Amino acid sequence: SKRNVSQVFNAETFIIGLCAGLIGIGFTLLLIIPVNAIIHNLANTTDVSAVLPVVPALVLILLSILLTLLGGLIPSKKASKSDPVTALRTE
């Protein structure tokens, strides 16, 4: 049905947002390692370090999901108004 097409599109955008958020956090955690090495060399101390706290990381993942869902609303509405077979085939 047309409602199911909209749900499929929304589920797809949710998964894309979740994956994008997780990949972004993963890259951030990997980049913290060389950033900390640079900070420690420039400051000649190990007292200062870059970290990514858990709560802000979760907020960033939620923000990624919300933004992709928002970006997927227009295509979802457009697809829900067309024939379900055509919408799923072309999108």
C-alpha contacts under 8 A as a table, 3 or more apart, distances in Angstrom:
res1	aa1	res2	aa2	distance
1	S	4	N	5.26
1	S	5	V	6.55
1	S	84	P	6.40
2	K	5	V	5.12
2	K	6	S	6.55
2	K	79	A	7.88
2	K	80	S	4.80
2	K	81	K	6.74
2	K	82	S	7.50
2	K	83	D	7.29
2	K	84	P	5.84
3	R	6	S	5.18
3	R	7	Q	6.35
3	R	80	S	6.27
4	N	7	Q	4.93
4	N	8	V	6.13
5	V	8	V	5.10
5	V	9	F	6.33
5	V	76	S	7.67
5	V	79	A	6.83
5	V	80	S	5.72
5	V	84	P	6.13
5	V	87	A	7.52
5	V	88	L	7.20
6	S	9	F	5.18
6	S	10	N	6.17
6	S	76	S	5.12
6	S	77	K	6.68
6	S	79	A	6.72
6	S	80	S	5.24
7	Q	10	N	5.03
7	Q	11	A	6.00
8	V	11	A	5.12
8	V	12	E	6.13
9	F	12	E	5.05
9	F	13	T	6.27
9	F	72	G	7.35
9	F	75	P	7.91
9	F	76	S	5.60
10	N	13	T	5.16
10	N	14	F	6.12
10	N	69	L	6.61
10	N	72	G	6.75
10	N	73	L	7.47
10	N	76	S	6.76
11	A	14	F	5.02
11	A	15	I	6.24
12	E	15	I	5.21
12	E	16	I	6.21
13	T	16	I	4.97
13	T	17	G	6.06
13	T	65	I	7.80
13	T	68	T	5.83
13	T	69	L	5.59
13	T	72	G	6.10
14	F	17	G	5.13
14	F	18	L	6.13
14	F	65	I	5.78
14	F	66	L	7.97
14	F	68	T	6.82
14	F	69	L	6.02
15	I	18	L	5.06
15	I	19	C	6.07
15	I	65	I	7.90
16	I	19	C	5.20
16	I	20	A	6.02
16	I	65	I	7.67
16	I	68	T	7.28
17	G	20	A	5.07
17	G	21	G	6.07
17	G	61	I	7.74
17	G	64	S	5.25
17	G	65	I	4.12
17	G	66	L	7.44
17	G	67	L	7.51
17	G	68	T	5.32
17	G	69	L	7.40
18	L	21	G	5.16
18	L	22	L	6.17
18	L	61	I	6.47
18	L	62	L	7.73
18	L	64	S	6.83
18	L	65	I	5.53
19	C	22	L	5.12
19	C	23	I	6.00
20	A	23	I	5.14
20	A	24	G	6.03
20	A	61	I	7.95
20	A	64	S	6.91
21	G	24	G	5.07
21	G	25	I	6.21
21	G	60	L	6.69
21	G	61	I	4.43
21	G	62	L	7.65
21	G	64	S	5.47
21	G	65	I	7.24
22	L	25	I	5.12
22	L	26	G	6.07
22	L	61	I	6.58
23	I	26	G	4.95
23	I	27	F	6.18
24	G	27	F	5.20
24	G	28	T	6.15
25	I	28	T	4.95
25	I	29	L	6.15
25	I	57	A	6.68
25	I	61	I	7.86
26	G	29	L	5.18
26	G	30	L	6.27
27	F	30	L	5.04
27	F	31	L	6.04
28	T	31	L	5.07
28	T	32	I	6.14
28	T	52	L	7.93
29	L	32	I	5.23
29	L	33	I	7.26
29	L	52	L	7.28
30	L	33	I	5.88
30	L	34	P	7.91
31	L	34	P	5.81
31	L	35	V	6.25
32	I	35	V	5.00
32	I	36	N	5.90
32	I	50	A	6.30
32	I	51	V	6.91
33	I	36	N	5.34
33	I	37	A	6.43
34	P	37	A	4.92
34	P	38	I	6.20
35	V	38	I	5.12
35	V	39	I	6.14
35	V	50	A	7.18
36	N	39	I	4.97
36	N	40	H	5.99
36	N	49	S	5.58
36	N	50	A	5.93
37	A	40	H	5.17
37	A	41	N	6.15
38	I	41	N	5.16
38	I	42	L	6.07
39	I	42	L	5.24
39	I	43	A	5.88
39	I	48	V	7.32
39	I	49	S	7.08
40	H	43	A	5.30
40	H	44	N	5.47
40	H	45	T	5.30
40	H	46	T	5.42
40	H	48	V	7.17
40	H	49	S	7.57
41	N	44	N	5.15
41	N	45	T	7.28
43	A	46	T	7.97
45	T	48	V	6.94
46	T	49	S	6.93
52	L	56	P	7.28
52	L	57	A	6.72
53	P	56	P	5.83
53	P	57	A	6.36
54	V	57	A	5.08
54	V	58	L	6.23
55	V	58	L	5.13
55	V	59	V	6.21
56	P	59	V	4.89
56	P	60	L	6.14
57	A	60	L	5.10
57	A	61	I	6.37
58	L	61	I	5.06
58	L	62	L	6.22
59	V	62	L	5.09
59	V	63	L	6.04
60	L	63	L	4.97
60	L	64	S	6.12
61	I	64	S	5.07
61	I	65	I	6.31
62	L	65	I	5.07
62	L	66	L	6.12
63	L	66	L	5.07
63	L	67	L	6.06
64	S	67	L	5.28
64	S	68	T	6.24
65	I	68	T	5.32
65	I	69	L	6.10
66	L	69	L	5.09
66	L	70	L	6.07
67	L	70	L	4.99
67	L	71	G	6.10
68	T	71	G	4.90
68	T	72	G	6.03
69	L	72	G	5.00
69	L	73	L	6.33
70	L	73	L	5.42
71	G	74	I	6.93
72	G	75	P	5.55
72	G	76	S	5.97
73	L	76	S	5.02
73	L	77	K	6.09
74	I	77	K	5.16
74	I	78	K	6.13
75	P	78	K	4.98
75	P	79	A	5.98
76	S	79	A	5.12
76	S	80	S	6.07
77	K	80	S	5.14
77	K	81	K	6.49
78	K	81	K	5.44
78	K	82	S	6.86
79	A	82	S	5.37
79	A	83	D	7.76
79	A	84	P	7.47
79	A	87	A	5.30
79	A	88	L	7.94
79	A	91	E	7.97
80	S	83	D	7.63
80	S	84	P	7.16
80	S	87	A	7.64
82	S	86	T	7.17
82	S	87	A	6.23
83	D	86	T	5.34
83	D	87	A	6.02
84	P	87	A	5.07
84	P	88	L	6.12
85	V	88	L	5.42
85	V	89	R	6.11
86	T	89	R	5.10
86	T	90	T	6.07
87	A	90	T	5.48
87	A	91	E	5.82
88	L	91	E	5.49
